[in-house]
Amino acid sequence: MLDYVNAFLNYTLLTFNDDPLTISEVLAIPVWIGFSYWFIRLILKSVSNRLIARETDPNTIQLTQRVIFISAIAVVFMTTLSMLNVPIAAFAFLSGAIAIGFGFGAQNIINNFISGWILIGEKPIRIGDFLEVEGVKGVVEEINTRSTRVRRTDGVHLLIPNSKLLENTVVNWTLRDRLIRGTVRIGVQYGSDCEKVTHLMLEATKANENVLETPPPAVFFQDFGDNALIFEVFFWINSSVDGGLRGVSSEIRYHIDKTFKADNIVIAYPQRDIHIDGALKIERG
């Protein structure tokens, strides 16, 4: 029985450059590829865990994973060719023809692939950054070889082609730091004490624990409006998302409204005064 099995496994399927290719060598290919895939995943997981334990930047971790994965795939590919007794020189012509055809038919894919490596290496956009692209705001969750995954502020995921992030204008709110400037604009009734309004707005802003002391908040008397005296307070916070700024601005408005009511400062509302020249004539039928 063993002789029959041995004879079957050593049966020559084809000969390539006088090198026989047996059934056992063909069957060894999927086993080798499966083992290689498992071993690559094991290495990637081990390296990632060590880098995470050292609190390495997520972008560096992703770049390391990419380099290891592509290098390992190249080694597995070359080894598979060697197991099949296929010389690399013979494969070079075929691979060149495939590369030319693939290049003409997949220009966008190649463009996005190269753009992905530029994003990972140059780091104009990193994992965790808060972006604004064509009016859409969200946090970068993953930078892949073809596209970048962004989680929008409403929870929806977007897949943005990498080339689009390099070719178009992208607002990165957290590129260098997480400092974000916010403003609260308000109009008070004519006749109000301007110095008192300034003081109350400044105190309400400083009272918020999220507002930074440096740079300090500042209140400006912006304009004499049609129906109100316009004041605006500027402040800085540390936040990685747009919602953080909206939350702090809302809290400051609540505080300003409360202090204005306590000090009898009236918040203006649109109004129109109508002046009539002459007497009104009322006709009775």
QUIBEL-V654418 format. One record per residue. N is the residue number from 1. PSI is psi in whole degrees, 0 to 359 (none if undefined). OMEGA is omega as a letter, one per 40 degrees, with the letter a starting at -180 (* if undefined). Layout:
[[N | PSI | OMEGA] [N | PSI | OMEGA]]
This chain:
[[1 | 316 | i] [2 | 328 | i] [3 | 320 | i] [4 | 318 | i] [5 | 317 | a] [6 | 320 | i] [7 | 322 | i] [8 | 315 | a] [9 | 331 | a] [10 | 8 | i] [11 | 133 | a] [12 | 120 | i] [13 | 315 | i] [14 | 165 | i] [15 | 129 | a] [16 | 113 | a] [17 | 47 | i] [18 | 10 | i] [19 | 116 | a] [20 | 144 | i] [21 | 112 | a] [22 | 168 | i] [23 | 322 | a] [24 | 323 | i] [25 | 324 | i] [26 | 318 | a] [27 | 335 | a] [28 | 339 | a] [29 | 304 | i] [30 | 326 | i] [31 | 317 | i] [32 | 317 | a] [33 | 318 | i] [34 | 316 | i] [35 | 319 | a] [36 | 318 | i] [37 | 316 | i] [38 | 318 | a] [39 | 322 | i] [40 | 316 | i] [41 | 322 | i] [42 | 317 | i] [43 | 314 | a] [44 | 318 | i] [45 | 319 | a] [46 | 314 | i] [47 | 317 | a] [48 | 317 | a] [49 | 321 | i] [50 | 318 | i] [51 | 321 | i] [52 | 321 | i] [53 | 331 | i] [54 | 6 | i] [55 | 42 | i] [56 | 150 | i] [57 | 134 | a] [58 | 328 | i] [59 | 322 | i] [60 | 321 | i] [61 | 315 | a] [62 | 319 | i] [63 | 318 | i] [64 | 318 | i] [65 | 319 | a] [66 | 314 | a] [67 | 315 | i] [68 | 317 | a] [69 | 312 | a] [70 | 320 | i] [71 | 317 | i] [72 | 319 | i] [73 | 320 | i] [74 | 319 | i] [75 | 316 | i] [76 | 320 | a] [77 | 314 | i] [78 | 321 | i] [79 | 322 | i] [80 | 317 | i] [81 | 320 | i] [82 | 321 | i] [83 | 328 | i] [84 | 2 | a] [85 | 32 | i] [86 | 115 | i] [87 | 144 | a] [88 | 327 | a] [89 | 322 | i] [90 | 330 | a] [91 | 341 | a] [92 | 317 | a] [93 | 315 | a] [94 | 317 | a] [95 | 325 | i] [96 | 318 | i] [97 | 319 | i] [98 | 320 | a] [99 | 320 | i] [100 | 312 | i] [101 | 320 | i] [102 | 324 | a] [103 | 320 | i] [104 | 325 | a] [105 | 347 | a] [106 | 51 | a] [107 | 320 | a] [108 | 321 | i] [109 | 316 | i] [110 | 320 | i] [111 | 315 | i] [112 | 326 | i] [113 | 312 | i] [114 | 320 | i] [115 | 324 | i] [116 | 317 | i] [117 | 326 | i] [118 | 317 | i] [119 | 319 | a] [120 | 321 | a] [121 | 312 | a] [122 | 331 | i] [123 | 45 | i] [124 | 338 | i] [125 | 130 | a] [126 | 163 | i] [127 | 130 | a] [128 | 350 | i] [129 | 150 | i] [130 | 116 | a] [131 | 157 | i] [132 | 110 | a] [133 | 113 | i] [134 | 45 | i] [135 | 355 | i] [136 | 130 | a] [137 | 142 | i] [138 | 173 | a] [139 | 133 | i] [140 | 123 | i] [141 | 328 | a] [142 | 140 | i] [143 | 107 | a] [144 | 177 | a] [145 | 335 | a] [146 | 322 | a] [147 | 166 | i] [148 | 132 | a] [149 | 124 | a] [150 | 132 | i] [151 | 113 | a] [152 | 163 | a] [153 | 339 | i] [154 | 9 | i] [155 | 352 | a] [156 | 138 | i] [157 | 137 | i] [158 | 139 | i] [159 | 106 | a] [160 | 125 | i] [161 | 138 | a] [162 | 322 | a] [163 | 328 | a] [164 | 327 | i] [165 | 337 | i] [166 | 328 | a] [167 | 334 | a] [168 | 167 | i] [169 | 124 | a] [170 | 128 | i] [171 | 115 | i] [172 | 105 | a] [173 | 339 | a] [174 | 35 | a] [175 | 310 | a] [176 | 321 | i] [177 | 183 | a] [178 | 22 | i] [179 | 129 | i] [180 | 131 | i] [181 | 134 | i] [182 | 162 | i] [183 | 150 | i] [184 | 121 | a] [185 | 137 | a] [186 | 149 | i] [187 | 132 | i] [188 | 162 | a] [189 | 144 | i] [190 | 139 | a] [191 | 354 | i] [192 | 155 | i] [193 | 107 | a] [194 | 320 | i] [195 | 324 | i] [196 | 320 | i] [197 | 315 | i] [198 | 315 | a] [199 | 315 | a] [200 | 320 | i] [201 | 320 | a] [202 | 319 | i] [203 | 321 | i] [204 | 326 | i] [205 | 315 | a] [206 | 334 | a] [207 | 341 | i] [208 | 127 | a] [209 | 341 | a] [210 | 346 | a] [211 | 130 | a] [212 | 147 | i] [213 | 332 | i] [214 | 120 | e] [215 | 145 | a] [216 | 150 | i] [217 | 154 | a] [218 | 143 | i] [219 | 136 | a] [220 | 137 | i] [221 | 101 | a] [222 | 319 | a] [223 | 160 | i] [224 | 101 | a] [225 | 177 | i] [226 | 322 | a] [227 | 3 | a] [228 | 162 | i] [229 | 122 | a] [230 | 123 | i] [231 | 150 | i] [232 | 133 | i] [233 | 135 | i] [234 | 137 | a] [235 | 164 | a] [236 | 144 | i] [237 | 165 | i] [238 | 115 | a] [239 | 145 | i] [240 | 359 | a] [241 | 158 | i] [242 | 327 | a] [243 | 331 | i] [244 | 319 | i] [245 | 318 | i] [246 | 321 | i] [247 | 315 | i] [248 | 318 | i] [249 | 320 | i] [250 | 317 | i] [251 | 320 | i] [252 | 320 | i] [253 | 318 | i] [254 | 316 | a] [255 | 317 | i] [256 | 315 | i] [257 | 320 | a] [258 | 314 | a] [259 | 325 | i] [260 | 318 | i] [261 | 321 | a] [262 | 331 | a] [263 | 15 | i] [264 | 36 | i] [265 | 122 | a] [266 | 124 | i] [267 | 126 | a] [268 | 157 | i] [269 | 155 | a] [270 | 135 | i] [271 | 158 | i] [272 | 134 | i] [273 | 129 | a] [274 | 123 | i] [275 | 128 | a] [276 | 122 | i] [277 | 132 | i] [278 | 183 | a] [279 | 149 | i] [280 | 134 | i] [281 | 119 | a] [282 | 120 | i] [283 | 132 | i] [284 | 127 | a] [285 | none | *]]
